Amino acid sequence: MNDANAGRHAGTGAIFCWAFLVWVLLTWTLTAEQLLFGALVAALVAVALAPLGGSAGPWLLLHPGRLAGSAWLLAVTACRVVMSNVRLARRIWAPRRPLTSGMVIAATRERRPGGLTAVGLMTSLVVDNQLVDLDPSRGQLQYHAVAVPAGGPDEAAEATNLPAERLLRPLYRDRGGRP
């Protein structure tokens, strides 16, 4: 087997692992039939997506620095989700609080497609902000915000996406924050 085929099979294996992990998390049923069917679906997904290119395998998260960074990322994002839900519930229960919703353009330092995807997903999980559009060439993200922060794109970034971008840095391949 040549190097190109070995790389393709490794990428397909990584896609299979991610698809199977998603299957297990979504179904949350660990019967033999469910796992076997999930493995079949994951294999079909991996074969279908393999021509698009490989994927980083989930085993890369087992590196101690990435594992700690991933755990911290998960914990902080979960706390932000809970806190934003409480703030939103408080706004609903106390309608006399001013509602300053609107569109916000925030600056971003992230340029990698995977990093932009992660930032968009993490910040949209927090109900205060929903990513609407992005312009990677200008380094801008557009959000719909429940409470619009004061200031320009740099101040908006500090309130919306920069905390998520900082949490992603330990997951990069080198410790300097580069992919």
C-alpha positions in Angstrom: 0.0 0.0 0.0 1.5 3.4 -0.9 1.6 6.5 1.3 -1.4 8.1 -0.4 -3.6 5.1 0.3 -2.4 4.8 3.8 -3.2 8.5 4.5 -6.7 8.1 2.9 -7.4 5.0 5.0 -6.2 6.8 8.2 -8.5 9.8 7.3 -11.4 7.5 6.7 -10.8 5.8 10.0 -10.8 9.2 11.7 -14.1 10.1 10.1 -15.5 6.7 11.1 -14.5 7.3 14.7 -16.1 10.7 14.8 -19.3 9.5 13.2 -19.6 6.6 15.5 -18.9 8.8 18.5 -21.7 11.2 17.4 -24.0 8.2 16.9 -23.3 7.0 20.5 -23.8 10.5 21.9 -27.0 11.1 20.0 -28.7 7.7 20.6 -27.3 7.2 24.1 -28.3 3.5 23.9 -25.6 0.9 24.3 -27.3 -2.2 23.2 -25.5 -4.5 20.8 -28.0 -3.9 18.0 -27.8 -0.1 18.4 -23.9 -0.2 18.4 -23.8 -2.5 15.4 -26.2 -0.3 13.4 -24.3 2.8 14.5 -21.1 1.2 13.3 -22.7 0.5 9.9 -24.0 4.1 9.6 -20.6 5.5 10.7 -18.9 3.3 8.1 -21.2 4.5 5.3 -20.7 8.1 6.4 -16.9 7.7 6.5 -16.8 6.1 3.0 -19.1 8.9 1.6 -17.1 11.7 3.2 -13.6 10.2 2.5 -13.3 11.8 -1.0 -13.7 15.2 0.7 -10.5 14.8 2.7 -9.4 13.3 6.0 -10.0 14.4 9.5 -8.0 14.7 12.6 -8.6 11.6 14.7 -10.2 11.7 18.1 -7.1 10.0 19.5 -5.3 13.3 19.1 -7.3 14.6 22.0 -5.5 12.1 24.2 -2.4 14.3 24.3 -2.2 15.6 27.9 -2.2 19.2 26.9 -5.1 18.8 24.5 -7.1 16.6 26.9 -6.8 19.2 29.7 -7.6 22.0 27.2 -10.6 20.1 25.9 -11.9 19.4 29.4 -11.5 23.1 30.3 -13.2 24.2 27.0 -16.1 21.9 27.7 -16.5 23.1 31.3 -16.3 26.8 30.5 -18.7 26.5 27.6 -21.2 24.6 29.7 -21.0 27.3 32.4 -21.5 30.0 29.8 -24.5 28.2 28.4 -26.1 27.8 31.8 -25.3 31.4 32.8 -26.8 32.8 29.5 -29.9 30.7 30.0 -30.4 32.1 33.5 -29.9 35.7 32.2 -32.4 35.1 29.4 -34.9 33.6 31.8 -34.5 36.6 34.1 -35.2 38.9 31.2 -38.3 37.0 30.4 -39.5 36.9 34.0 -38.7 40.6 34.5 -39.8 42.2 31.3 -39.2 45.7 32.7 -35.4 45.1 32.1 -34.4 46.9 28.9 -34.0 44.8 25.8 -31.1 45.9 23.7 -31.1 43.2 21.0 -29.6 43.7 17.6 -26.9 42.9 15.2 -23.2 43.1 16.2 -20.1 42.9 14.1 -17.2 41.4 16.1 -13.5 41.2 15.1 -11.9 37.8 15.1 -8.3 36.6 15.0 -9.3 33.1 13.9 -8.5 32.4 10.3 -8.6 28.6 10.0 -11.9 27.1 8.8 -12.0 24.6 11.7 -11.3 27.3 14.2 -14.0 29.6 12.7 -16.5 26.7 12.8 -15.6 25.9 16.5 -15.9 29.6 17.5 -19.2 29.9 15.7 -20.7 26.8 17.3 -19.4 27.5 20.8 -20.7 31.1 20.7 -24.0 30.1 19.2 -24.6 27.6 22.0 -24.6 30.5 24.4 -28.1 31.8 23.9 -27.0 35.5 24.2 -25.5 35.4 20.7 -26.2 33.6 17.5 -23.7 33.6 14.6 -25.4 35.0 11.5 -22.6 35.6 9.0 -18.8 35.6 8.8 -16.2 37.3 6.6 -12.9 35.6 7.1 -11.1 37.9 4.7 -11.9 40.9 6.9 -11.7 39.0 10.1 -15.3 39.7 11.1 -18.2 37.7 12.6 -21.7 39.0 12.6 -24.0 38.0 15.5 -27.5 38.6 16.6 -27.2 39.5 20.2 -29.8 39.6 23.0 -27.9 42.4 24.7 -25.7 44.4 22.3 -22.4 45.3 23.9 -21.2 48.9 23.8 -18.4 49.9 21.5 -17.0 48.8 18.2 -16.0 45.5 16.7 -13.1 45.0 19.1 -15.3 45.5 22.2 -18.0 43.3 20.7 -15.4 40.6 20.1 -14.3 40.7 23.8 -18.0 40.1 24.8 -18.8 37.5 22.2 -16.1 35.4 20.4 -12.6 36.2 21.9 -13.2 34.1 25.1 -14.0 31.1 22.9 -10.9 31.8 20.7 -8.7 31.9 23.8 -10.1 28.5 24.9 -9.3 26.9 21.6 -5.6 27.8 21.7 -4.5 24.9 23.9 -6.0 22.5 21.3 -3.8 23.7 18.5 -0.9 21.4 17.5 1.8 23.7 18.8 1.7 25.6 22.0 2.2 28.9 20.2 -1.4 29.0 19.2 -0.8 28.0 15.6 -2.4 25.0 13.8 
